[in-house]
Amino acid sequence: MTRRTLLSLAPLGLFLSCCLTAMAHPPQARDYLTPKEVDLVKDAQELDKRVDVFIKAANRRLVVIKGLDTNTKELKKDAEFWGDLPAGTRSELVGDIARILDAAIDNIDDVSYRDEKNPALPRALRKLSGAASNIIEQLKPLQSGAGGEAEARNFEDLMENAETIVQAASKLGPEVVQPRKKKGEKAKTN
């Protein structure tokens, strides 16, 4: 090859190396939980408590999406334990909630796979179903005004996850409430 041919191929080589670098290092995905929320999930080893963390994390995003007053005593108190409210566009926050619900589903599935008779499963699923119903109720009216393809897809993912949770909970039998023991009462033995 002549020097001229090599020089004419140089821009092509540069272009290909840029493309390969871009493919090797895709843009980082957004973290759907804040660092403090991640720590709280890790600390919550019991399924009930972990689902409570996921529900609270989703509700914190609802506060931001709905533009509710963030100067309440409760939110200021929560900030000490949970950190600042999450930031992002409506599309990002809706996507975060969809991924939070997906993570909660995965956690319930994992526990179910290991121990399908775990008494925490129906309690956690019922709690999550109540929260999912609330999320659907609050965000369904906003879905029609989705601004762009990404936001519409995030709303679809969110609604699909929430409806999956509600449907799964509807298949549970009636909730069994154990009578509480009175003080000083001993358990009966046969």
C-alpha positions as CSV (number, residue, x, y, z in Angstrom):
1,M,0.0,0.0,0.0
2,T,1.1,3.4,-0.7
3,R,1.4,6.2,1.9
4,R,-1.5,8.0,0.3
5,T,-3.8,5.0,0.7
6,L,-2.8,4.6,4.3
7,L,-3.6,8.3,5.0
8,S,-7.0,8.0,3.4
9,L,-7.8,4.9,5.6
10,A,-6.7,6.7,8.8
11,P,-10.1,8.6,9.2
12,L,-11.9,5.3,8.7
13,G,-9.7,3.6,11.4
14,L,-10.4,6.5,13.8
15,F,-14.1,6.3,13.2
16,L,-14.2,2.5,13.8
17,S,-12.1,2.8,17.0
18,C,-14.6,5.4,18.3
19,C,-17.5,3.2,17.5
20,L,-15.9,0.2,19.2
21,T,-15.1,2.3,22.3
22,A,-18.7,3.6,22.4
23,M,-20.0,0.0,22.2
24,A,-17.6,-1.2,24.9
25,H,-18.6,1.6,27.3
26,P,-22.4,2.2,26.9
27,P,-23.9,5.1,28.9
28,Q,-24.4,4.1,32.5
29,A,-28.0,3.2,33.5
30,R,-29.6,5.4,36.1
31,D,-29.7,4.0,39.6
32,Y,-33.3,3.6,40.5
33,L,-32.6,3.7,44.3
34,T,-30.6,6.4,46.1
35,P,-27.5,5.3,48.0
36,K,-29.4,5.5,51.4
37,E,-32.3,3.5,50.0
38,V,-29.8,0.8,48.7
39,D,-28.4,0.6,52.2
40,L,-31.9,0.3,53.7
41,V,-32.7,-2.6,51.3
42,K,-29.5,-4.4,52.2
43,D,-30.2,-3.9,55.9
44,A,-33.8,-5.2,55.6
45,Q,-33.2,-9.0,55.6
46,E,-36.8,-10.0,56.2
47,L,-39.1,-9.9,53.2
48,D,-41.8,-7.8,54.9
49,K,-39.3,-5.2,55.9
50,R,-37.6,-5.2,52.5
51,V,-41.0,-4.7,50.7
52,D,-41.7,-1.8,53.1
53,V,-38.5,-0.2,51.9
54,F,-39.4,-0.7,48.3
55,I,-42.9,0.8,48.9
56,K,-41.5,3.8,50.7
57,A,-38.9,4.4,47.9
58,A,-41.7,4.3,45.3
59,N,-43.8,6.7,47.4
60,R,-41.0,9.1,47.7
61,R,-40.9,9.3,43.9
62,L,-44.6,9.8,43.7
63,V,-44.2,12.9,46.0
64,V,-41.7,14.4,43.5
65,I,-43.8,13.4,40.4
66,K,-47.0,14.8,41.8
67,G,-45.2,18.0,43.0
68,L,-46.5,17.7,46.5
69,D,-45.3,19.9,49.3
70,T,-41.8,18.7,50.4
71,N,-41.6,21.0,53.4
72,T,-43.7,18.9,55.7
73,K,-42.5,17.7,59.1
74,E,-42.8,14.1,58.0
75,L,-40.6,14.6,54.9
76,K,-38.0,16.5,56.8
77,K,-37.9,13.8,59.4
78,D,-37.7,11.1,56.7
79,A,-34.8,13.0,55.1
80,E,-32.6,12.2,58.1
81,F,-33.2,8.4,57.6
82,W,-33.9,8.2,53.9
83,G,-31.8,11.0,52.5
84,D,-32.9,13.7,50.1
85,L,-35.9,13.1,47.8
86,P,-34.8,11.6,44.5
87,A,-34.2,13.9,41.6
88,G,-34.9,13.4,37.9
89,T,-37.4,14.0,35.2
90,R,-40.9,12.6,35.3
91,S,-39.8,10.0,32.8
92,E,-36.8,8.9,35.0
93,L,-38.9,8.8,38.2
94,V,-41.6,6.8,36.5
95,G,-38.9,4.4,35.3
96,D,-37.5,4.3,38.8
97,I,-40.8,3.2,40.2
98,A,-41.2,0.6,37.5
99,R,-37.8,-0.8,38.4
100,I,-38.5,-0.7,42.1
101,L,-41.7,-2.7,41.6
102,D,-39.7,-5.1,39.5
103,A,-37.1,-5.5,42.2
104,A,-39.9,-6.1,44.8
105,I,-41.3,-8.8,42.5
106,D,-37.9,-10.4,42.1
107,N,-37.4,-10.4,45.9
108,I,-40.8,-12.1,46.5
109,D,-40.1,-14.6,43.7
110,D,-36.7,-15.4,45.3
111,V,-38.2,-16.1,48.7
112,S,-41.0,-18.1,47.1
113,Y,-38.5,-20.2,45.1
114,R,-36.6,-21.1,48.3
115,D,-39.5,-21.5,50.7
116,E,-43.0,-21.4,49.1
117,K,-44.6,-21.8,52.6
118,N,-42.9,-18.8,54.1
119,P,-45.6,-16.9,56.1
120,A,-44.1,-13.6,55.0
121,L,-45.0,-14.2,51.3
122,P,-48.7,-13.4,51.5
123,R,-48.2,-10.5,53.9
124,A,-45.5,-8.9,51.7
125,L,-47.6,-9.5,48.5
126,R,-50.7,-8.0,50.0
127,K,-48.7,-4.9,51.2
128,L,-47.1,-4.5,47.8
129,S,-50.5,-5.0,46.1
130,G,-52.0,-2.1,48.1
131,A,-49.1,0.1,47.2
132,A,-49.2,-0.9,43.5
133,S,-53.0,-0.1,43.4
134,N,-52.3,3.3,44.9
135,I,-49.5,3.9,42.3
136,I,-51.8,3.0,39.5
137,E,-54.5,5.2,40.8
138,Q,-52.2,8.2,41.1
139,L,-50.2,7.8,37.9
140,K,-52.7,6.4,35.4
141,P,-54.1,9.9,34.7
142,L,-50.6,11.2,33.9
143,Q,-49.9,8.3,31.5
144,S,-51.9,9.8,28.6
145,G,-49.7,12.9,28.8
146,A,-46.4,11.0,28.5
147,G,-43.8,13.3,26.8
148,G,-42.0,11.1,24.4
149,E,-41.4,7.4,23.6
150,A,-39.1,6.7,26.6
151,E,-41.6,8.1,29.1
152,A,-44.5,6.2,27.5
153,R,-42.4,3.0,27.7
154,N,-41.6,3.7,31.4
155,F,-45.3,4.2,32.1
156,E,-46.1,0.9,30.3
157,D,-43.5,-1.0,32.3
158,L,-44.8,0.6,35.5
159,M,-48.4,-0.3,34.8
160,E,-47.5,-3.8,33.7
161,N,-45.5,-4.4,36.9
162,A,-48.2,-2.9,39.1
163,E,-50.9,-5.0,37.5
164,T,-48.8,-8.2,37.8
165,I,-48.6,-7.5,41.5
166,V,-52.3,-6.8,41.9
167,Q,-53.2,-9.9,39.9
168,A,-50.9,-12.1,41.9
169,A,-52.3,-10.8,45.2
170,S,-55.9,-11.5,44.0
171,K,-55.0,-15.2,43.7
172,L,-54.2,-15.4,47.4
173,G,-56.7,-16.9,49.7
174,P,-58.4,-14.8,52.4
175,E,-56.0,-13.3,55.0
176,V,-55.8,-15.4,58.1
177,V,-55.7,-13.4,61.3
178,Q,-54.1,-15.1,64.3
179,P,-55.8,-14.3,67.6
180,R,-53.5,-12.4,69.9
181,K,-52.6,-13.9,73.3
182,K,-53.6,-11.9,76.3
183,K,-51.0,-11.0,78.9
184,G,-50.2,-13.9,81.2
185,E,-52.0,-16.4,78.9
186,K,-49.9,-19.4,78.1
187,A,-50.0,-21.3,74.9
188,K,-52.1,-24.4,75.0
189,T,-50.3,-27.7,74.6
190,N,-52.0,-30.9,73.7
